[in-house]
Amino acid sequence: MKKQSASTWSVEKSEELYGFNRWGTGHFGVDDEGFAEVRPVPDGPTIRIMDVVDEAAGMGIKAPMVIRFQDLLRHRVQRLNQAFRRAIREENYKGDYRGVFPIKVNQLREVVEEIMSAGKDYNHGLEAGSKPELMIALAMHDSNQRLIICNGYKDNDYIRLALLGRKLGKRIIIVIEQLGEVDDIIRISQELDVKPLIGFRIKLQTRGEGKWSSSSGDNAKFGLNTAEILFAIEKLKAAKLSKSLKLVHFHIGSQVPNILTIKNAVVEATRFYCQLAKMGFPMGYLDIGGGLGVDYDGSRTNFESSMNYTLEEYARDVVSNVMDICEASNVRVPDLISESGRAIVAPHSMLVVEVFERINKKETLRQQHLPKQKHDIVYALEAQLKNKSRLGRLERFHDALQKKEEALSLFNLGYLDIENRAAAESLFWQICEKIDREDNEAGYQPEELRDLKKLLADQYVCNFSVFQSLLDHWALKQLFPVVPLHRLKEKPTVNAILVDITCDSDGKISSFIDLQDTKDYLTLHSLNGKPYYLGIFLTGAYQDIMGDLHNLFGRVSEAHVFLEPDEPNGFYIEEAINGSRIAEVIEGVQYQWEELCRRMKAQIDTATRKDLVKPREGVRLLEFYETQLQTKTYLNIERAKRKKRQKK
Ligand SMILES: *Cc1c(COP(=O)(O)O)cnc(C)c1O
């Protein structure tokens, strides 16, 4: 049986089906044994992801878990910097590139530390968008060659903190987002007797494209419009702070799929830069913000989950456009800053989830459930299933729909018993399945028939929460590659969508990457009683931090993986972080676990007095309650026990 499927299916077919070679950009693929693998650095060794899952299990870390490939993170920092260095060399550009990592994209200490370490030779700096992030940036920043860029809304203490950095000699630039901030900065820098470095965030007319496009344009919530820039200039001049103006900044939104948008924005911002330089301000930096994309679906298009350019093309376009305009305006070229966050961190981490249940609506009835007396409507559906009159597919689908609805009405009116209703539903799905199986025409299909596959798809229940681990999928329909981590030599046979364990019908993944547009289901392997793991990839940007406490599931466990040629599987797990425990998440909503235990004890005591439970049993119940508080919030899937129960 296995041999047969191996001969009709292959690792290559899995690679093609799941798109590894497209979105994986050389980092992700399938090995000869049918396991998903990661290649953290190009031309380097590979790691079998299931080996990491197994090793983490030995350390007490189970799915759902985030795996971080620290070497891949380092590689992204280097690749971004090298791309700009090469472009600068090739264009003979007379300025430098100074990247800054926007902390909001992934605040985890290990991530920020790795980026700082990998960016040492490139003087890669940090960007803060809030006071807490600035406090991280100030402390983690270790060289005055590296920049700190301060964005976001600022209160007086935010400004004081930034100026504290100035006092320490840090190259820390406060970017003015609102006209009101100018007065605050002037006043506080006089108070503290320190000269600030100042940038203007400019509200560009060039609009982003894609999901985050409202970050620019007339109604954007950040940035100065042209008149406000002129007001801000007057204020700086009056305060004798003209020398402080160093930078022009823009950010047109994250994940810009189209390189033309980026070119236009760079041109517009460089014009502002040149105008300010010609007015005599010292300037020196042009900050092009974030927006550098990640090709989540691998289609290389300007579709919102993709990008129609490479990182190298991005760097070349920025460098050459800035240079052209500066030359034409006779202005010295600026050092270039980008605040690329997503492009650096998205690929380095992934989520592993375990599928533990299949919800299948197409179940055929077992003998003992068949109606003792078949209702006419069941006979009618049986006849439709046989299809003696050889009707077309669409007509049969409509006939079946009609009968099913009739059956449901009859049930509601009390004319159909539960066995007959079950038979009617079961027959309906069998008819749909048969119609779908007869689909062998290529080319055009009526929409209803195309949607049949979606209608027939099973639900695979996965031990995770979309609201914690994949918030952008829920909120913005952002797509991520989802693939099995093993069994890739076997032919997948089940069309399924994924549902999570929250009590929320929105807690699901029902659209998937595809080369054309999106897919409504994923073809997966049938469950065989053994653990089945899926990987959700490219989740390193934003998803780690935006998750919430829906159903109090909380944070998932993490494993931080480093390449290590001396280890048997080529890697070691440097750090294993445990996911949230129940006691922690309930404290987050103001319950104290001691108090809950006390209340449970009182209730158990009462029950004991009433002889509802025996004293010994009461003690055991309380102990069980107390130990559960220290366990993880996600499901503890106990396969062996489930099997035993099934046998009985
Ligand atoms: C969010 C943000 C970024 C990061 O954008 P990416 O597209 O993730 O690179 C950069 N700059 C500012 C001002 C931001 O708000």
The ligand as a Gaussian input file, in Angstrom:
#p B3LYP/6-31G(d) Opt

LIG

0 1
 C        6.121000      49.670000      11.337000
 C        7.111000      50.632000      10.906000
 C        8.278000      50.196000      10.253000
 C        8.529000      48.759000       9.869000
 O        7.979000      48.479000       8.629000
 P        8.264000      47.100000       7.880000
 O        7.397000      47.166000       6.705000
 O        7.944000      46.011000       8.827000
 O        9.700000      47.068000       7.510000
 C        9.214000      51.144000       9.922000
 N        9.019000      52.444000      10.210000
 C        7.905000      52.889000      10.829000
 C        7.760000      54.340000      11.117000
 C        6.914000      52.002000      11.190000
 O        5.805000      52.449000      11.784000

